Amino acid sequence: MKGLVVLLLLACLHDVDSTAQHTNNWAVLVGTSRFWFNYRHVGNTLGVYHGIKKLGIPDSNIILMLADDMPCNARNIRPAQVSADEAGTDVYGSDVEVDYRGEEVTVENFIRVLTGRHHPGTSPTKQLLSHEKSNVLIYLSGHGGDEFLKFQDSEEISSQDFADAVEQMHIQHRYHKLLFITDTCQAATLNNHFYSPNVLAIGSSLKDENSYSHSFSAGLGVTILDRFSFMLCQYLKQQSRDSKSSIADMIQHFEDQYNNFNSHIGSLWTAGTSAAQVKVTDFFGSVHQTSVPKQQRMLRN
């Protein structure tokens, strides 16, 4: 009898492994710019932050990196706020948990977050505690060019750096599937060197194309959002936690609505399955349904 129970347990483990799905979602959201005239990059990042929180990803599973100098800037006519529109809808507020702010937003810290190579004593709240059953969303907004992205106008990270960091994540079993999104000029060139499995990369513009701004605030005197991120946030607002929309549907939405503005979406898919088989909520929402393998239910009964 004992041998039969052991065999059933082994069969149960085999069933879980062979049909393994992701069990949790994580996100790393980065506004890579500082200074008042880059207000929109903070607005972009906070818009995505609120979009994924609405769909169920908690702050405990979000690493938010912001220059964070907009709310208290002397030119801000709405102190301690970041506006998402001309009406002044605040996307900063008391419910935003910034994990890396100001001079902490560096290439080094970003790579440490992805690879888990933190300094001793780093708070768990500043760490990406993902594993082999975690889907990971990485979103970055800032200034870039052909195969590079600026961080705070003082350093750069290259497409090869991104690819190597993701490969370290793969080797360390830090993701199940990974979605890499960048909103910057020539963003799709940042996807050029990904070689790890199960990576979907989306860029807001192709090589030699710009990523254009969307909303100008006369009161603030700056643009508060970029067009790609504005459309991404609007798309997320239309989704629910039970949405059946796929990543392919989302990309098609961009191609239908966005490609009329002199920029084109660029995407790369290294996974064994197609983007049509991956739901939007597999990255932008919470994991809230759990199935129990048949053998495990038999043992419980």
N, C-alpha and C positions, 0 to 999 in steps of 0.2 A: 504494500500500500504506500509506504514511504517513497519507494522508487517511482511509483506512478505520479505522486505529487510533484517530485522533482522534475520528471519529464514534462508535466503540464506547465510548471513554472518556466522551464527552458523554452517551451513552445510559445508561451506568452511573451517572453522577452524577445524571441525571434520575430514574432508578429509585430511588436511595437517598433523594433528596429527597421524591419523591412518596409513598413508603411509610415515611417516617422514623418510627422509634420512639425512645423515650428510651434513652439509653446508660448512664446512671448515676443513682443516687439520693442525695439530700442531706437532712439533717434539721437543724432549728433547734428545740431543746428548751429551754423556759424555765420555771423555777420563779420566779414574780414576787414571792414573799413572803419576808420575813425574820421573825425572832423565834421563840422556842420554841413558842408556841401555834399556829404555822403549819407545824409539822413535816410535816404530811401533804402539803403542796404540794411539798416536796422529795422525799418518798417517791413521790408520783405521777410526778414528772418522771424520777426515777431508774428507776422501774419501766418506763416507756416506753423509756428509754435502753437498758436491758438487753434489752428485747423486740426492738428493731430490730437490736441487735448480734448477738443469737442468730440472726436471720434474714439476717445477712450484711453489714449496713452497717458499714463500719469507722469507727474514731474519726476518721480523716482526713476523713470526709464528714459528721461530726456536730459542730455547734456547740452546746455545753452551757453554759447560763447558770443559775447557782445562787447564792442568798445564801450557802450553804455554811457557815452558822454552827451547824448542828445537831451535826456530829460532835464538836466540841470544846466544846460548851456544858456548863457546870458541872452542869446537871441531867441530863445524859446518863449513864445507868447503864452504857452500853456505849460507852466512849470510842472515838473515831475510827471509829464505825460509824453507819449509818442503817438502822433495822430495817424490814423489809417485812411482818412479822407478829409476833404475840405471842411466838413461839419465838425471835425475834431474828435471823432470816435477814438477813444483811448485804447491802445493795445499794450500799454505798459502796465500801469496799475499795480495793485497790491498782490495780485495772484501770479505774478511772473517771478520765477526763480532762476536767476542768472548764476551759472556755475563758474564761469570764467569771465572776468570783466577787465576792461582797460588794458593795461600792459600785460595781463595774463593771456591775452588772445595772441598767441604766437604760433609759428609753424611747429616749434618744438613741442609745445603743449598739445597741439592738435594731434601730432603723430603719437605722442604718449597716450592720449585718450584712445586712439584707434588700436594701438598695439598692446596696451596694458602695461607699458614700461614706465610706471610712475616712480617718483621719488618716494623713499620711505616716509610713512606718516601722512601720505595724501589721503584726504577724506574720501570715504566710499561714495559720497554724493558727487564727487568730481570724477568718478571712474565709470567707464563703460563696462558693466558687469555682465556682458553677453556671453553666450556659449553656443555650442553646435546646433541648438534648436531655436536660436534667436534670429529673427529677421531684423536687419539693421538698415535704417534710413540715414543717409548722410546728405545734408543740404548745405550749400555754401553760396553766399551772395557777396559780390565785391567787384573790384576792378581786375581785369585780366587781359590776356592776349594769347597769341599762338603758343599753346602748351604751357602756360604759366598763369598763376593767380597770385595777386598781391595780398599781403597781410599787413594792414595798418600803414601802408605806404613806406615801410621800412625793410621788408624782406619779401621773398617770393617762394612759392612752392611749385614744382613742375609736375607735369603729367606722369613722368616716370616715378617721382616721389609718391604720388597717389597710388600708382599701380603696385609699387613695392610695399607700401604700408598695408594695402588690402591683401597682398599675398602673405604677409606676416599674420594677418588676421585669419586667413584660411589655414595656414600651417598650425596655428594655435587653436583652431576650432572655435573661433569667436563669432561665427555667423553661420546661419543656415542658407539664407539668401541675402543679398545686399543690394540696395538701391542707392545710386550715387547721382545726385542732382546738383547742377551748378547753374547759377544765373549770373552771367558775365559776358563780356565781349569774347567772341570766338570760343565759347564755352565747350562745344563739342570736341575741340582739340584736346581737352583735358582727359578725354576718354581713350586716347589713341593707344595707350600701352597696357591697358588692363589685360591680364593673362590668367587670372584666377577664375575658378568655376563659380557659377551661380551669381554672377554680377550683372545687374542692369544699370546702365549709365545713360542719363539724359542731360543734354546741354541746351541752353536757351538760344544758341546761335551757332552757325557753322563757321569754318575758317574764313577769315576776311569779312565777317559780318559783325555788326554791333548788336548789343542787347539794349533795347531802347527803354527809356523811362515812360511812365504812364500818367501819373497824377501830380500836377503842380499845385502847390498851396500858395496863394497870393499872400496870405497872412504870415506864413512862415518864411516865404521867399525861397523855398527849395522844392524839389520834387520829392514826394513822400513814398512812392512805390515805383517799381519797374514793371513793365508790361507782362513779362513772363510770370513773375511771382504773383502779380495781381490776378492773372487768369488761373494760376494754380490754386490760390486761396479761394477764389470764387468757385472753382470746381469742387474743392473739398467741402465747402459750405453746402453744396447740393447733395453730398453723400450722407448716408446714415451708417450706423455700425453694422447693419445687416445688408449693406449694398452689395450687389453682385457685379458691379462694374469692374472691368479688368484693367490692368496697366495698359494693354493695347487700346482699350476704349479711351483711356485718358490721353494717350499719345495722339490718337485720331482726333480727339477733341481739340488739342492744340493745333494739329495740322489744319483742321477746318477753320479755326478761328484766328490763329496766330500768324500763319504763314503769309497773310496779306500785308504784313507790316515790315517788309524788307529783311526779315530774319526768318530762319527756318530751324525747326527742332532737329537736333542730331541725337541719335540713340545707338546704343551698343548692347547686345544681349549675349552673354557667355554661358547662360544656364542651359541645362539639357531640355527644359520645357520652354514653350513659347510664352511671350508676354500676355497672350490671350488666356493662358491658363492660370495667371496670377492675379488675384483680386487686389484692387486698390487698398482695401482695408488690411491686406496682408502686410502692408508697410505703414500705412497712415492711420490704422485703427488698432483697437485692443484685440487680444485673443480671448474670447469669452465663451467659446464652446469647446467642450472636452469630450472625446469619445473613449469609452472603455472597451478594450479588446475583448472578443468573445470568450477566450479562454479564461481571462481574469474574472469575468462575470460568472463563469461556471464555478471557479474556485470559491468566490464569495458566497455562492448559493450552497 
